[in-house]
């Protein structure tokens, strides 16, 4: 049975409409079809994460003594050559830096291992740094800082604040326990102090 031009035109138009509808459906679904699963890239934190109420960032120091390990409290006594393991708990925070200031006013970066490293924190409870840290003969104290934030930040801002405070701690009569880093409000800071005993 022959079909006229009108019938052919109607079939073609119907085909175009069906194709257009399919494109519209796919376009509407594309954010779901092509959205990246955040678990596939752990270096891109999920900003929608809500921290558990009461869970705060913390830093913990352990000392190796005669084959055993002991946890050190704030203002615990320590000696040169003590071998320390530094651990942190991100407390739901996404980015962080750990460094220490000693009694000579020297700032030592512990996390990341160098300034070019990632500031992304592991959020799996208490996390040990990859390397242990041996105390030298710097006198008086070693103060450890853990700086955290929900957003990435410039590590130089933190280290500059560290050097500025180090200069005050060495030169001025300041309270070692109460003095703080001069940091932007969006950066949280906690610290822990070891009182140093060194050989003369």
N, C-alpha and C positions, 0 to 999 in steps of 0.2 A: 504494500500500500504506500503510495507516494505521499510525502508530507510537504506542505507549502512553506514558504519563507517564514510565515508567522509562527508556525510550530517550531521550526529550528531556532528562531530568535528567542522564543519563550524558554526552550531548553538551555540555551546558552546563558540567558539571564539568570535562570535558576542556579546554574552551575557557579556563576560568578558570586551570587548572593551566598551560596553555601560556603564557598572558599573564603569570602570576606568574614562570614560569621566564625569560621574556624580560626582565622587569624586573630579576631577580636578576643576569642576565648583564650588562646595561647598567650596573647599579650597581657590579658588580665591575670593569668596564672604565673607569668614569668617571674615575679618576685619570689614565688615559692619554689618554682622549678630550678632557678639558678642561684638561690640564696646559699651562701657558703655555710656549712655546718661549722660553728666556732670550734668544735672539738678537733677539726681537721688541721687547725693552725693554732697551737697553744701559745704562740708568741703574740697573738692578737687577743688581748683580754676581753672578756664579756662584760661590758659596762653595766649591764642590767642586773648583775649579781648583787644581792642584798646581803649585807653582813649580819651575822647572828648578833642579836643584842647582847652586850656585855663582853663580846670577844674583841680584844684589843691587841694590836701588835706588841710583840715582846722579844727581847733578846736574852739568851741564856749562855752562860760561860761554864765550860767543864774543864777540869785540870786533870792531866794524867799523872798519877803518882804511884810508883812502884808496881806497875802493871794493872792498877785499878784506875777508876775514873770517879772524880767527885765533882758535884755541882757547887759553884761558887755563888754566894749571895752578894748583894750590893755592899760595897765597902769592905769586902773580904780582903784579907792580907794575901799578898802574892810576892814571889821572889823572882829575881832575874833567872833566866833559863827555864822557868815554868813553861810547860807545853800546854797550850790552850786549844780547845775545840769550841768554835763559835757556832751557835745555832740561833735560828730566829723562827718566830711564828708570825706570819703575815697578818693574821687577824682579819682577813678579808681584804686587806689593801692590795693594790695591784702592782705598785712600783715602789722600789726602795733602794737605799744606800746604807752600807755599814762602814764606819771608819773609827779610828781611835786617835786620841791625843795623849802623848806621854809627857812626863815631867820635864823634858827638855823643849817642849813645844813643837814636837814633830808630829805631823799628821800622817797616818798610815791608812790607806784604802784597803778594805777587806772584801767588800762586795759592791759592785762587780770586781773582778780581779784586776782590771785596769779601767781607765776612763772611757775607753771605747766599747766596753762591754754593755750588755743589756741590763736595764734596771728592772726588768719584769721579775716579780717574786713568784716563788712556788707556793701554792696555797694548799698544802697537804699536811697541816699540823706543824710539828717542829721539824725544821729542815737544817741539816748540817752544811756548813760551807765546805767546799772541796779541799781546802788546805787548812792545816793546823797553824797556830801562830805561837812563836816562842818569844817570851819577854826578854828584852835586853836589859842593860844596866842603867837605863834612864831612871832617875830618882823619883820619889814621892808617890807617883800615881800613874795609872793608865786608865783613861776614861773612854768607854765605848759608846758610840752613838748609832742609833737606828732611825733613819729618816724615811718616812713613808708618805704615800699619796695615792689618791684614786686616779690621778692623771700623771702622765709622764712629765718629767721636768729636766732641767739642765743640771747635770752633775757638777759643773763648775760653780754654780750658785751655792751648792752645799759645801764643796771643798773650800771655797773662799771664806765662807762663814766659819768653817772649821779652823782655818789658819788665823783668822782674826781673833777667835776665842782663844786659841792656843797662845797667842801673843799676850793676851790679858792674864791667862792662868799662870804664865811664867813670870811676868813682870809686875803684876798688880796684886794687891792683897784682896782677892775675891773669894767668895764662897764656892768651893769646888763643887759642892752638891747642888747649889741653887742656880749657878750661872747657866745660861742657855745660849744656844746659837741664834743669831739674828737672821731668821729665815722668813720667807713669805708666809702669809697666814694659811695658805692651802697645804703647806707641808707640816706634817706632824713629827715631833721628835721625842724620843725617849733615850735615856742613857743609863749606863751602869759603870760604877767606879771600882777599881782595884787599888788598894793601898799598897804601894811598892816597898819592899825591903830589899836593899841591895848591899852587896859586900863592899867594904871600904878599901 
